[in-house]
Amino acid sequence: MSFRISEIHAFLAIGDDDEEGLIGTMMAGRWMPFVCADPDRVEALRPLAQMVARSSGKRVVLSKFSIREDIEWL
């Protein structure tokens, strides 16, 4: 059985001007965005996203994107 991604989840920060930004964390010298494709990863990232919300004072929303369009094969 193969795994195919049909939706992704992303934690977004909402700024004072209602602008949105993808949140993430620095890991091994690289930014890792809080984006995932399965419920287990959502739950693993949730406490980190809550810490970002508390420490930044920004609202954080969990969003689901579920329309897939393959635009290029490399």
C-alpha positions in Angstrom: 0.0 0.0 0.0 1.4 3.4 -0.9 0.9 6.6 1.0 -0.3 9.6 -1.0 -0.7 13.1 0.5 -4.2 14.4 -0.1 -4.1 17.2 2.4 -1.5 19.1 4.5 -1.9 21.0 7.8 0.0 24.1 8.6 0.3 26.2 11.8 0.1 29.9 10.9 0.7 33.0 13.0 -1.7 35.9 12.6 -0.1 39.4 12.9 -1.7 42.5 14.4 -2.5 43.6 10.8 -4.2 40.2 10.1 -1.3 39.2 7.9 -0.5 35.4 8.1 2.8 33.7 8.2 3.9 30.1 8.4 5.6 29.4 11.7 8.5 27.1 12.2 11.6 26.4 14.3 15.3 26.2 13.8 16.6 22.7 13.7 20.2 21.7 12.8 20.8 25.1 11.4 17.8 25.1 9.1 14.2 26.4 9.4 11.7 23.7 9.6 8.1 24.9 8.9 5.2 23.6 11.0 3.6 21.7 8.0 2.6 18.1 8.1 0.5 15.6 6.2 -0.8 13.3 9.0 -2.7 13.6 12.3 0.2 12.2 14.4 2.5 15.0 13.2 -0.2 17.6 13.9 -0.3 16.4 17.5 3.5 16.4 17.7 3.7 20.0 16.5 0.8 21.3 18.5 2.7 21.9 21.8 5.4 23.7 19.9 2.9 25.9 18.1 1.2 26.7 21.5 4.7 27.8 22.8 5.1 30.1 19.8 1.7 31.6 20.4 2.4 32.2 24.1 6.0 33.5 23.6 5.1 35.8 20.7 1.7 37.0 21.8 0.4 36.2 18.4 -2.7 34.2 17.5 -1.8 30.9 15.9 -4.2 28.9 13.7 -4.1 25.4 12.5 -5.2 25.3 8.8 -5.9 22.4 6.5 -5.2 22.6 2.8 -6.9 19.9 0.8 -7.0 20.7 -2.8 -4.1 19.0 -4.5 -2.8 20.2 -7.9 0.4 18.7 -9.2 1.9 21.5 -11.3 5.3 20.1 -12.3 7.1 16.7 -12.3 10.9 17.0 -11.9 
